[in-house]
Amino acid sequence: MDTDAKDKAESAKSAFVFAEGPGAFLEKLATLSRPARVRRLLLVAKHSADAPQALAFAAAAVDEAKRGLDTAGYRDAVAAHDGLGPASKLGVDAPWLEASDARARETQERLEGELASKRSSLNKDAIWAAYRGLGDFFVERGENAHALKCFVRMRDYSTSSQRTVETCGRVAAAAVDLKNWAHVANYCAKADHALDALGPSARADGGARDLALRLQACGAVAAVASKSYATAARAFVELAKAAGGDRDGARAAGGAAPGRDAVPPGDFAACAALLALASLPRDELKRSCVEDVAFKNAVASRPRVKALLSDALSGSYASALRELAAIVDELSFDPALRPHAAHLGALARDKCLADYCKPYGAVCLRRMAGAFDMSLEDVESAVAKLVVAKKIHARVDSQRKTLIAVDRDARAASLGTVLDHGRAYVGEVKALALRMSCLEHDLVVRARGRGRG
């Protein structure tokens, strides 16, 4: 997706309406930090085409910001609300701002004093806890860059694998907010190594399991940002299955520290469906999303997601595209997915078009337009682009409005197969030569012993 298309997607307004209102919307975001919740509300207010909904979400953002210490977020919320042209403008509450900034300064000074005291005592556990407290304070202030520095320093004082995993989770969550994808990938990998050191029994513990899910969500968001959509799809499918069908945002927050989740658990199923439909092969999509019992349970409370997958695989493409458009609109209010939502929707639609054409030697574009509830011109244009991109091996007869399949060159296909086998053989020979060289020089890699922390 080029820069102009990306900017256009990010600035576009959506007609999607959250029927439950801002109150229920906030409940789904319970595991996000308060500044992140305010940003989500403001995103809806900025990009919603429904004026009353935009005003309601902007007012909710102002109320939510005033419950915390994020004064910068409060100013943004008031500016967004008053910029929508309401009958009565709120204006900035200067006394509250002054009092909140004073309270934040006092808290920061106290936490920094505690950190200095703990560092002088050389107690690693106490220093780790002091950095955690200061980092969490910066998260609530909306100062994620300072929070990230504190969380990174926590790792120097982690005395156990459990604490290393918790540290990596905090770093990854802060890095997602800052869109520092290299940090996200790096610390998710470090957390995986620490989780391996915990052992199966410790990993099955509820706290370690929740930390692993949060880290997996951070990794999935990073995969989306790097356009590794298939990797992200598989990760979100596993997240949806692990979270379960009855785990919405409010329930997921039970016992969970706010600010650690990159994506609300209630969005796992929708993200999985959109990414899987856009990037996974049809047989894998059917196996992992439609036939898998755990995933079926996960989407039981999301009828739109369930309908999208079943309609797409059963050939009810018109209804599938309607559900797809609604899910794309809904996920466009996620800051991490917004730049990619429209592109993923287009990829999913193109896959449906290609799947429709595969069984036939010739396809009437007029009938195809009726099956997809699209205009003839739009279908012809979309199919032509797929032909040019070599996603459909056919040619378009514009006079007869027909798509005619073209047989692949058997000789070229055979040559490609021979080349693939040749490359595989060369790779195996190189690997064998490397192994022989290692044995010749007595170089042996042994597995790490069990029980090491």
C-alpha positions as CSV (number, residue, x, y, z in Angstrom):
1,M,0.0,0.0,0.0
2,D,1.6,3.3,-1.1
3,T,1.9,6.4,1.1
4,D,-1.0,8.3,-0.5
5,A,-3.4,5.4,-0.1
6,K,-2.3,4.9,3.5
7,D,-2.9,8.6,4.3
8,K,-6.3,8.4,2.6
9,A,-7.2,5.3,4.6
10,E,-6.1,6.9,7.9
11,S,-8.1,10.2,7.2
12,A,-11.3,8.5,5.9
13,K,-14.5,8.7,8.0
14,S,-16.5,5.6,8.8
15,A,-20.3,5.2,9.0
16,F,-20.0,2.4,11.5
17,V,-22.2,2.9,14.6
18,F,-21.4,1.5,18.0
19,A,-24.9,0.6,19.1
20,E,-23.8,0.1,22.7
21,G,-22.5,3.6,23.1
22,P,-19.3,4.9,24.6
23,G,-20.0,3.3,28.0
24,A,-20.0,-0.3,26.8
25,F,-17.1,0.6,24.4
26,L,-15.0,1.6,27.4
27,E,-15.8,-1.6,29.2
28,K,-14.2,-3.6,26.4
29,L,-11.0,-1.5,26.7
30,A,-10.7,-2.2,30.5
31,T,-7.3,-3.8,30.1
32,L,-5.8,-0.8,28.2
33,S,-4.2,2.1,30.1
34,R,-6.3,5.1,30.6
35,P,-4.4,7.3,28.0
36,A,-4.9,4.5,25.5
37,R,-8.6,4.4,26.2
38,V,-8.8,8.1,25.7
39,R,-7.0,7.8,22.4
40,R,-9.4,5.1,21.3
41,L,-12.4,7.3,22.1
42,L,-10.9,10.3,20.3
43,L,-10.2,8.1,17.3
44,V,-13.9,7.3,17.1
45,A,-14.8,11.0,17.6
46,K,-12.4,12.1,14.8
47,H,-13.3,9.5,12.2
48,S,-17.0,8.8,12.8
49,A,-19.3,10.1,10.1
50,D,-22.2,10.0,12.6
51,A,-22.1,13.5,14.3
52,P,-24.1,12.6,17.5
53,Q,-21.9,9.5,18.0
54,A,-18.7,11.6,17.4
55,L,-19.8,14.1,20.0
56,A,-20.8,11.4,22.6
57,F,-17.4,9.7,22.2
58,A,-15.5,13.0,22.5
59,A,-17.5,13.9,25.7
60,A,-16.7,10.4,27.1
61,A,-13.0,11.0,26.3
62,V,-13.0,14.2,28.3
63,D,-14.7,12.4,31.3
64,E,-12.2,9.5,31.1
65,A,-9.2,11.8,30.9
66,K,-10.3,13.7,34.0
67,R,-10.2,10.4,36.0
68,G,-6.5,10.2,35.6
69,L,-3.3,12.2,35.4
70,D,-2.9,12.5,31.6
71,T,-3.3,16.2,31.2
72,A,-2.1,16.3,27.6
73,G,-4.8,13.7,26.7
74,Y,-7.4,15.9,28.5
75,R,-6.4,18.9,26.5
76,D,-6.7,16.9,23.2
77,A,-10.1,15.6,24.3
78,V,-11.5,19.0,25.1
79,A,-10.1,20.4,21.8
80,A,-11.7,17.5,19.9
81,H,-15.0,18.0,21.6
82,D,-15.2,21.7,21.1
83,G,-14.0,21.3,17.5
84,L,-17.1,19.3,16.6
85,G,-19.2,22.4,17.1
86,P,-21.5,21.4,20.0
87,A,-24.1,23.8,21.3
88,S,-22.2,24.3,24.6
89,K,-18.4,24.1,24.5
90,L,-16.6,22.6,27.5
91,G,-13.4,24.7,27.6
92,V,-10.3,23.7,29.5
93,D,-10.8,23.3,33.3
94,A,-7.7,25.3,34.3
95,P,-8.0,24.6,38.1
96,W,-8.2,20.8,37.5
97,L,-5.2,21.0,35.1
98,E,-3.1,22.8,37.7
99,A,-4.1,20.5,40.5
100,S,-3.4,17.4,38.4
101,D,0.0,18.6,37.3
102,A,0.9,19.4,40.9
103,R,-0.3,16.0,42.1
104,A,1.7,14.3,39.3
105,R,4.9,16.2,40.2
106,E,4.5,15.2,43.8
107,T,4.0,11.5,42.8
108,Q,7.0,11.6,40.4
109,E,9.3,13.1,43.0
110,R,8.2,10.5,45.6
111,L,8.7,7.6,43.2
112,E,12.1,9.0,42.0
113,G,13.1,9.4,45.7
114,E,12.1,5.8,46.4
115,L,14.1,4.6,43.4
116,A,17.2,6.5,44.5
117,S,16.9,5.0,48.0
118,K,16.4,1.4,46.7
119,R,19.4,1.8,44.4
120,S,21.6,2.8,47.3
121,S,20.5,-0.3,49.2
122,L,21.7,-2.6,46.2
123,N,18.6,-4.7,46.7
124,K,17.8,-5.9,43.1
125,D,14.2,-6.9,43.9
126,A,13.5,-3.5,45.5
127,I,15.1,-1.7,42.6
128,W,13.1,-3.7,40.1
129,A,9.8,-2.8,41.9
130,A,10.8,0.9,42.1
131,Y,11.4,1.0,38.3
132,R,8.1,-0.7,37.7
133,G,6.2,1.8,39.9
134,L,7.9,4.7,38.1
135,G,7.2,3.2,34.7
136,D,3.5,2.6,35.5
137,F,3.2,6.2,36.6
138,F,4.6,7.4,33.3
139,V,2.1,5.2,31.5
140,E,-0.8,6.8,33.3
141,R,0.6,10.2,32.5
142,G,0.7,9.2,28.8
143,E,4.5,9.6,28.7
144,N,5.3,6.3,27.1
145,A,8.9,7.2,26.0
146,H,9.8,7.7,29.7
147,A,7.9,4.6,30.7
148,L,9.8,2.5,28.1
149,K,13.1,3.7,29.6
150,C,12.1,2.6,33.1
151,F,10.8,-0.8,31.9
152,V,14.0,-1.5,29.9
153,R,16.0,-0.8,33.1
154,M,13.9,-3.3,35.0
155,R,15.4,-6.1,33.0
156,D,18.9,-5.4,34.6
157,Y,17.4,-6.2,38.0
158,S,15.2,-9.2,37.2
159,T,16.1,-12.0,39.5
160,S,13.9,-14.7,38.1
161,S,12.4,-15.9,34.8
162,Q,9.0,-14.9,35.9
163,R,10.1,-11.3,36.5
164,T,11.9,-11.3,33.1
165,V,8.7,-12.2,31.4
166,E,6.7,-9.5,33.2
167,T,9.4,-7.0,32.3
168,C,9.4,-7.9,28.7
169,G,5.6,-7.6,28.6
170,R,5.7,-4.1,29.9
171,V,8.5,-3.1,27.4
172,A,6.6,-4.7,24.5
173,A,3.3,-2.9,25.5
174,A,5.0,0.5,25.8
175,A,6.8,-0.1,22.5
176,V,3.6,-0.9,20.7
177,D,2.2,2.5,21.8
178,L,5.3,4.1,20.5
179,K,5.3,2.0,17.3
180,N,8.8,0.9,18.0
181,W,8.4,-2.5,16.3
182,A,12.0,-3.5,16.6
183,H,11.7,-3.3,20.4
184,V,8.5,-5.3,20.3
185,A,10.0,-8.2,18.3
186,N,13.2,-8.1,20.4
187,Y,11.5,-8.3,23.8
188,C,8.8,-10.8,22.7
189,A,11.7,-13.1,21.7
190,K,13.4,-12.6,25.1
191,A,10.2,-13.3,26.9
192,D,9.8,-16.6,24.9
193,H,13.2,-17.7,26.1
194,A,12.3,-16.8,29.7
195,L,9.0,-18.7,29.4
196,D,10.9,-21.8,28.2
197,A,13.0,-21.6,31.3
198,L,10.0,-21.5,33.5
199,G,9.0,-25.1,32.6
200,P,5.6,-26.5,31.6
201,S,4.1,-26.4,35.1
202,A,4.9,-22.7,35.7
203,R,3.7,-21.8,32.2
204,A,0.4,-23.4,32.9
205,D,0.0,-21.0,35.9
206,G,-2.7,-18.3,35.3
207,G,-0.4,-15.3,35.7
208,A,2.2,-16.7,33.3
209,R,-0.5,-17.7,30.8
210,D,-1.9,-14.2,30.8
211,L,1.5,-12.7,30.3
212,A,2.2,-15.1,27.4
213,L,-1.1,-14.0,25.8
214,R,-0.3,-10.3,26.1
215,L,3.2,-10.9,24.6
216,Q,1.6,-12.9,21.8
217,A,-0.8,-10.0,21.1
218,C,2.1,-7.5,21.0
219,G,3.9,-9.8,18.5
220,A,0.8,-10.1,16.4
221,V,0.4,-6.3,16.2
222,A,4.1,-6.0,15.2
223,A,3.5,-8.6,12.5
224,V,0.6,-6.6,11.1
225,A,2.8,-3.4,11.1
226,S,5.5,-5.3,9.1
227,K,2.7,-6.6,6.7
228,S,3.4,-10.2,7.7
229,Y,-0.3,-10.7,7.6
230,A,-0.3,-14.6,7.5
231,T,1.9,-14.7,10.6
232,A,-0.4,-12.2,12.4
233,A,-3.5,-14.2,11.3
234,R,-2.1,-17.4,12.9
235,A,-1.2,-15.5,16.1
236,F,-4.7,-13.9,16.4
237,V,-6.4,-17.3,15.7
238,E,-4.4,-18.8,18.7
239,L,-5.2,-15.7,20.8
240,A,-8.9,-16.0,20.1
241,K,-8.9,-19.7,21.0
242,A,-6.9,-19.1,24.2
243,A,-9.1,-16.2,25.2
244,G,-12.4,-18.1,24.7
245,G,-15.7,-17.0,23.4
246,D,-17.1,-15.5,26.6
247,R,-14.0,-13.4,27.4
248,D,-14.9,-9.8,26.5
249,G,-12.9,-6.8,27.5
250,A,-14.4,-6.4,31.0
251,R,-14.0,-10.1,31.9
252,A,-10.5,-10.2,30.6
253,A,-9.7,-7.3,32.9
254,G,-10.3,-9.4,36.0
255,G,-7.0,-9.7,37.8
256,A,-5.1,-8.0,35.0
257,A,-3.1,-4.8,35.3
258,P,-4.4,-2.1,33.0
259,G,-2.0,-0.9,30.3
260,R,-0.5,-4.3,29.5
261,D,-2.7,-5.3,26.5
262,A,-1.9,-4.1,23.0
263,V,-5.3,-5.2,21.6
264,P,-8.5,-5.6,23.6
265,P,-9.3,-9.4,24.0
266,G,-12.8,-8.7,22.6
267,D,-11.2,-7.9,19.3
268,F,-9.1,-11.0,18.9
269,A,-11.8,-13.0,16.9
270,A,-12.5,-10.1,14.5
271,C,-8.8,-9.5,13.9
272,A,-8.2,-13.2,13.3
273,A,-11.1,-13.5,10.8
274,L,-10.1,-10.5,8.8
275,L,-6.4,-11.4,8.6
276,A,-7.1,-15.1,8.0
277,L,-9.5,-14.3,5.1
278,A,-7.0,-11.9,3.6
279,S,-3.9,-14.0,3.9
280,L,-4.3,-17.7,4.6
281,P,-4.9,-20.4,2.0
282,R,-8.4,-21.6,1.8
283,D,-7.7,-25.1,3.2
284,E,-5.9,-23.6,6.2
285,L,-8.7,-21.0,6.7
286,K,-11.2,-23.8,6.8
287,R,-9.2,-26.0,9.1
288,S,-8.2,-23.4,11.6
289,C,-11.2,-21.0,11.7
290,V,-14.3,-22.9,10.6
291,E,-13.7,-26.5,11.6
292,D,-11.7,-25.9,14.8
293,V,-13.9,-26.4,17.8
294,A,-12.0,-23.9,20.1
295,F,-12.2,-21.1,17.5
296,K,-15.9,-21.8,16.9
297,N,-16.5,-21.3,20.6
298,A,-14.4,-18.1,20.5
299,V,-16.6,-16.6,17.7
300,A,-19.9,-17.8,19.2
301,S,-20.4,-14.4,20.9
302,R,-19.4,-12.6,17.6
303,P,-22.2,-13.5,15.1
304,R,-20.8,-11.1,12.5
305,V,-17.4,-12.8,12.5
306,K,-19.0,-16.2,12.4
307,A,-21.2,-15.2,9.5
308,L,-18.3,-13.7,7.6
309,L,-16.3,-17.0,7.7
310,S,-19.2,-19.3,7.0
311,D,-20.5,-17.2,4.1
312,A,-17.1,-16.7,2.5
313,L,-16.4,-20.5,2.5
314,S,-19.9,-21.5,1.5
315,G,-20.0,-19.1,-1.5
316,S,-22.5,-16.6,-0.2
317,Y,-20.2,-13.8,-1.3
318,A,-22.7,-10.9,-1.3
319,S,-23.5,-11.3,2.4
320,A,-19.8,-12.1,3.1
321,L,-18.7,-8.8,1.6
322,R,-21.4,-6.9,3.7
323,E,-20.1,-8.5,6.9
324,L,-16.5,-7.9,5.8
325,A,-17.2,-4.1,5.3
326,A,-18.7,-3.9,8.8
327,I,-15.7,-5.6,10.4
328,V,-13.3,-3.4,8.5
329,D,-15.2,-0.3,9.7
330,E,-15.1,-1.6,13.3
331,L,-11.4,-2.4,13.3
332,S,-10.5,0.9,11.6
333,F,-11.1,2.4,15.1
334,D,-8.1,0.4,16.4
335,P,-5.0,2.6,16.2
336,A,-2.7,-0.3,15.4
337,L,-5.0,-1.8,12.7
338,R,-6.4,1.4,11.1
339,P,-3.6,1.9,8.6
340,H,-4.1,-1.7,7.3
341,A,-7.9,-2.4,7.8
342,A,-9.0,-1.1,4.3
343,H,-6.1,-2.9,2.6
344,L,-6.9,-6.1,4.4
345,G,-10.5,-5.8,3.4
346,A,-9.5,-5.4,-0.3
347,L,-7.2,-8.4,-0.1
348,A,-10.0,-10.5,1.4
349,R,-12.4,-9.3,-1.3
350,D,-9.8,-10.2,-4.0
351,K,-9.5,-13.7,-2.5
352,C,-13.2,-14.2,-2.7
353,L,-13.2,-13.1,-6.3
354,A,-10.4,-15.5,-7.2
355,D,-12.1,-18.4,-5.4
356,Y,-15.3,-17.7,-7.3
357,C,-13.4,-18.0,-10.6
358,K,-11.3,-21.1,-9.9
359,P,-13.7,-23.9,-10.7
360,Y,-14.8,-22.5,-14.1
361,G,-13.3,-22.3,-17.6
362,A,-15.4,-19.3,-18.4
363,V,-17.3,-16.9,-16.1
364,C,-20.0,-14.4,-17.0
365,L,-19.1,-11.1,-15.4
366,R,-22.8,-10.1,-15.2
367,R,-23.6,-13.2,-13.1
368,M,-20.5,-12.6,-11.0
369,A,-21.6,-9.0,-10.3
370,G,-24.9,-10.3,-9.1
371,A,-23.2,-12.9,-6.9
372,F,-21.1,-10.3,-5.2
373,D,-23.7,-7.5,-5.2
374,M,-21.3,-5.3,-7.1
375,S,-21.7,-3.2,-10.3
376,L,-20.5,-4.8,-13.6
377,E,-17.9,-2.0,-14.0
378,D,-16.5,-2.6,-10.5
379,V,-16.3,-6.4,-11.0
380,E,-14.6,-6.0,-14.4
381,S,-12.1,-3.6,-13.0
382,A,-11.3,-5.8,-10.0
383,V,-11.0,-8.9,-12.1
384,A,-8.7,-7.2,-14.6
385,K,-6.4,-6.1,-11.7
386,L,-6.3,-9.7,-10.5
387,V,-5.4,-10.9,-14.0
388,V,-2.6,-8.4,-14.2
389,A,-1.3,-9.4,-10.8
390,K,-1.4,-13.1,-11.9
391,K,-3.8,-14.0,-9.1
392,I,-6.2,-15.3,-11.7
393,H,-4.9,-17.1,-14.8
394,A,-7.4,-15.9,-17.3
395,R,-8.2,-13.1,-19.8
396,V,-11.1,-10.7,-19.9
397,D,-13.3,-10.5,-22.9
398,S,-14.7,-7.0,-22.6
399,Q,-17.0,-7.3,-25.5
400,R,-18.8,-10.4,-24.2
401,K,-18.2,-9.5,-20.5
402,T,-16.7,-12.9,-19.9
403,L,-13.7,-14.1,-18.0
404,I,-12.0,-17.0,-19.9
405,A,-9.5,-19.2,-18.1
406,V,-6.1,-19.6,-19.7
407,D,-4.2,-23.0,-19.2
408,R,-0.8,-22.6,-17.8
409,D,2.2,-23.5,-20.0
410,A,2.9,-27.1,-19.0
411,R,6.5,-26.8,-20.2
412,A,7.1,-23.7,-18.0
413,A,5.4,-25.4,-15.0
414,S,7.7,-28.5,-15.4
415,L,10.7,-26.3,-15.7
416,G,9.7,-24.5,-12.5
417,T,9.3,-27.8,-10.7
418,V,12.8,-29.0,-11.8
419,L,14.3,-25.8,-10.6
420,D,12.6,-26.1,-7.2
421,H,13.9,-29.6,-6.8
422,G,17.4,-28.5,-7.8
423,R,17.4,-25.7,-5.3
424,A,16.3,-28.1,-2.6
425,Y,19.0,-30.6,-3.5
426,V,21.7,-27.8,-3.4
427,G,20.5,-26.7,0.0
428,E,20.6,-30.3,1.4
429,V,24.1,-30.8,0.0
430,K,25.3,-27.6,1.7
431,A,23.7,-28.6,5.0
432,L,25.4,-32.0,4.8
433,A,28.8,-30.4,4.0
434,L,28.4,-28.1,7.0
435,R,27.5,-31.0,9.3
436,M,30.6,-32.9,8.1
437,S,32.8,-29.9,8.6
438,C,31.4,-29.5,12.2
439,L,32.1,-33.2,13.0
440,E,35.6,-32.9,11.5
441,H,36.4,-30.0,13.8
442,D,34.7,-31.6,16.8
443,L,32.1,-28.9,17.0
444,V,29.0,-30.2,18.8
445,V,26.0,-28.1,20.1
446,R,24.4,-29.6,23.1
447,A,20.9,-28.8,24.4
448,R,20.6,-26.6,27.4
449,G,20.3,-28.5,30.7
450,R,16.9,-28.6,32.3
451,G,16.1,-26.6,35.5
452,R,18.2,-23.6,34.7
453,G,16.6,-20.2,35.5
